[in-house]
Each structure stands twice: as structure tokens, then as C-alpha cells.
Amino acid sequence: MLNVPEQVLLEEPGAVDEGVSLGYPTGRAIADRTLRIGPGANLRAGTVVYAGTTIGRGLQTGHNVVIREENVIGDNVGIWSNSVIDYGCRIGNNVKIHSNVYVAQFTTIEDDAFLAPGVSIANDMRPLCAECTHAGGPTIKRGARIGVNVTILPRVVIGEYALVGAGSVVTKDVPARAVVYGNPARVAMSVDDIDCPLHEDEKAYVNGLKNDCGAR
């Protein structure tokens, strides 16, 4: 049976496996140590959610997910196995974070964004420099899609509905609806110019949104 500490407010969960830890204490001094999780959460074994975070309804986690303190996470967020959300992040609604992803402190991820497996996010350009800490994580805007094994450097802004190709290193801002790839990542085209691989004369996206190719 799940042991829920007093500082944890867990509303009507869907399913919580054995081996889930809620309200894990942080060694950092924070103003509010209450953990709030909205209804319908499904939490798999090995999930650890620290005290002092607020999460909306419908959270889904894979195995061995860690969510640190002072995060604000919206509704219907999925975080898959072995991913870490470090402290002080802001994550919107309907965000999907795949396996083996690291989200650095003070990152912002807006609604409907997608992070593929192995994405790594940085928040400090000069590690171990006392004058340069807490530089701030990047901002991933609404609907942006980040490919497998992408690295995103601090303070970068990835525009709405942009698409970052697999293995890219993003060192500067990405325009809205741009397709970028490479090291460093460079603009190649607009997402609206991507052809559907299955249907001739169809586009994969319309105005940055997924096109229901062949549905007509």
C-alpha cells in the first residue's frame, strides 16, 4: 500500500505501483514543501516525485522517473522511463517526454511539445563557474518537436511547432515552424514544406500542425 506523507495532496489517482515515492524531501531550502498531484495519475514503479512540486491531472510516468522540487507541471503530461525533470521547471499541458531525457533546472516547455528519447537539456554554459551558475534553461515553445538524442544549450528558444532533427546540437534560437538539424543546428526548411512519405502530393504538416494525410 502506498504511504502518502502529510505534505502530499494526491487526488483520486488512477494507478500507483508499489515502489513509488511521493513527497521525497529535498535538501534545498524551499518556501512550500507541499506536493500536489491532480486526479487520474498513473505512476509506475521507481517513480520519485519530490516535495514542493505542483502537477495537474492525468500525469503518466514510466519506470524510474524523477521529478524534482519546485516544478509546475500541467495536465495530461507523459514522462517515460528513466527521465529526470530537475527543479524549477515549467511544463505545460499535453507535453510528452520520452525515455532517457534530462530536463535541466529552470527549463520551460510549453503546451503540446514532444521530446524524443535521449534529449539532453543544459542550463549552464560554464559548469562549476561560481559566477555563471543558474544561467537558465531553454524555452521550448508550444507544439515544438525535438528529435532523438538532441542537445539543447542554455537560454535557447525553440519556436512554436519547430522540428529539431535527430542528433542535433541547438546553440541558438530556432524560428517558429522551422526545421533545423546538424551540429550546430541550422535552418533547412519550414515544417509546412515537409512531404508526407506515404501519400504523394500531401504535406506532413499544415501550419505547423500534423496533417491527417490520406484521411479524405
C-alpha positions in Angstrom: 0.0 0.0 0.0 1.3 3.5 -0.9 2.5 5.5 2.0 1.4 9.1 1.4 3.1 11.7 3.7 1.0 14.5 5.2 2.6 17.1 2.9 1.4 15.2 -0.2 -2.0 16.1 -1.7 -2.8 13.2 -4.1 -6.3 13.5 -5.8 -8.0 10.3 -6.9 -5.1 8.5 -8.7 -5.7 6.1 -11.5 -3.0 3.6 -10.6 0.1 3.9 -8.4 2.6 0.9 -8.4 4.5 -0.3 -5.4 7.9 1.3 -5.2 6.6 4.9 -5.9 8.0 7.6 -3.6 5.9 10.8 -3.2 7.0 13.9 -1.3 10.7 12.9 -1.3 12.5 15.5 0.9 14.8 18.0 -0.8 18.0 19.3 0.8 17.3 22.7 -0.7 15.6 25.5 1.3 12.2 26.0 -0.4 9.2 28.0 0.7 6.5 25.4 0.2 7.1 21.7 0.7 3.6 20.5 -0.3 3.4 18.1 -3.3 0.2 18.5 -5.2 -0.8 15.9 -7.8 -4.2 16.2 -9.7 -6.6 13.3 -10.3 -6.0 10.4 -12.6 -2.3 10.0 -12.1 -0.8 6.7 -13.3 2.7 6.2 -11.7 4.9 3.3 -12.5 7.4 1.6 -10.1 10.5 3.6 -9.4 8.9 7.0 -9.8 10.1 9.6 -7.3 8.4 12.9 -7.0 9.9 15.4 -4.6 8.2 17.7 -2.2 7.3 21.2 -3.3 6.0 20.5 -6.8 2.6 21.1 -8.3 1.2 18.7 -11.1 -2.1 18.8 -12.8 -4.5 16.0 -13.8 -3.6 12.9 -15.7 0.1 12.6 -15.1 1.6 9.4 -16.6 5.1 8.2 -15.7 7.2 5.2 -16.9 9.6 3.4 -14.6 12.3 5.2 -12.7 11.1 8.8 -13.4 12.4 11.5 -11.1 10.6 14.8 -10.8 12.4 17.3 -8.5 11.1 20.1 -6.3 9.6 23.5 -7.3 8.3 22.3 -10.7 4.9 23.4 -12.1 3.5 20.7 -14.5 0.2 21.0 -16.4 -2.5 18.4 -17.3 -2.1 15.2 -19.3 1.7 15.1 -19.2 3.6 11.9 -20.0 7.1 11.3 -18.8 8.5 8.0 -19.8 11.1 5.6 -18.2 14.4 6.8 -16.8 13.8 10.6 -17.4 14.6 13.3 -15.0 12.9 16.7 -14.5 15.2 18.8 -12.5 14.0 21.6 -10.2 12.4 24.9 -11.0 10.9 23.9 -14.4 7.6 25.0 -16.0 5.9 22.4 -18.2 2.6 23.0 -19.9 -0.4 20.7 -20.9 -0.3 17.7 -23.1 3.5 17.5 -23.1 5.2 14.2 -24.0 8.7 13.5 -22.7 10.1 10.2 -23.9 12.6 7.9 -22.2 16.1 8.8 -21.0 15.5 12.6 -21.2 17.2 15.1 -18.9 15.4 18.4 -18.4 17.7 20.9 -16.7 16.8 23.3 -13.9 14.7 26.4 -14.9 13.6 25.0 -18.3 10.2 26.0 -19.8 8.3 23.5 -22.0 5.0 24.9 -23.4 1.8 23.0 -24.3 1.8 20.1 -26.8 5.6 19.9 -27.1 7.3 16.5 -27.7 10.7 15.4 -26.6 12.0 12.2 -28.2 14.3 9.6 -26.4 17.7 10.8 -25.2 17.1 14.6 -25.3 19.6 16.4 -23.1 18.9 20.0 -21.9 21.6 22.2 -20.4 21.2 25.3 -18.2 24.8 26.4 -17.5 27.3 27.4 -20.2 30.3 27.2 -17.9 29.9 24.3 -15.4 31.5 24.8 -12.0 32.0 28.5 -12.5 30.6 30.2 -9.4 29.7 33.4 -11.3 27.9 31.6 -14.1 25.5 29.2 -12.3 21.8 29.3 -12.8 22.1 30.6 -16.3 18.6 29.4 -17.0 17.4 26.5 -19.1 16.0 26.9 -22.6 12.4 27.6 -23.6 10.6 25.1 -25.9 7.6 26.8 -27.3 4.1 25.3 -28.0 4.0 22.3 -30.2 7.7 22.1 -30.9 9.1 18.6 -31.6 12.6 17.6 -30.5 14.2 14.6 -32.2 16.2 11.7 -30.7 19.5 12.5 -28.9 19.2 16.3 -29.4 21.2 18.5 -27.1 19.8 22.0 -26.3 22.0 24.7 -24.8 21.0 27.2 -22.1 18.7 30.1 -22.8 17.9 28.9 -26.4 14.3 29.5 -27.5 12.8 26.9 -29.8 9.9 28.4 -31.7 6.3 27.2 -31.9 5.9 23.9 -33.9 9.5 23.8 -34.9 11.1 20.5 -35.6 14.7 19.6 -34.5 16.3 16.7 -36.3 17.9 13.7 -34.5 21.3 14.2 -33.0 21.3 18.0 -33.4 23.1 20.4 -31.1 21.0 23.5 -30.7 23.2 26.5 -29.9 20.9 29.4 -30.9 17.2 30.3 -31.2 15.1 28.4 -33.7 12.4 30.2 -35.6 8.7 29.1 -35.3 7.8 26.2 -37.7 11.5 25.9 -38.8 13.1 22.5 -39.5 16.7 22.5 -38.1 19.4 19.9 -37.9 23.1 19.4 -37.5 25.9 20.5 -35.2 25.3 23.3 -34.7 21.7 23.1 -35.8 20.8 25.2 -38.9 17.5 26.0 -40.6 16.8 23.8 -43.5 13.2 24.5 -44.4 9.7 25.1 -42.9 7.7 22.2 -41.4 5.0 23.2 -43.9 7.3 22.1 -46.8 7.8 18.5 -45.5 6.2 16.0 -47.8 4.2 13.1 -46.4 6.3 9.9 -47.1 3.1 7.8 -47.6 0.9 10.0 -49.7 2.1 11.7 -52.9 1.3 15.4 -53.2 0.4 15.6 -49.5 2.2 17.6 -46.8 3.0 16.1 -43.4 2.1 19.3 -41.6 -0.3 22.2 -42.3 0.5 25.5 -40.5 2.9 23.5 -38.3 0.3 21.0 -37.2 0.1 17.3 -38.1 -1.8 16.8 -41.3 -4.2 13.8 -41.4 -2.6 12.6 -44.7 -4.8 10.3 -46.7 -7.8 10.7 -44.4 -10.0 12.2 -47.0 
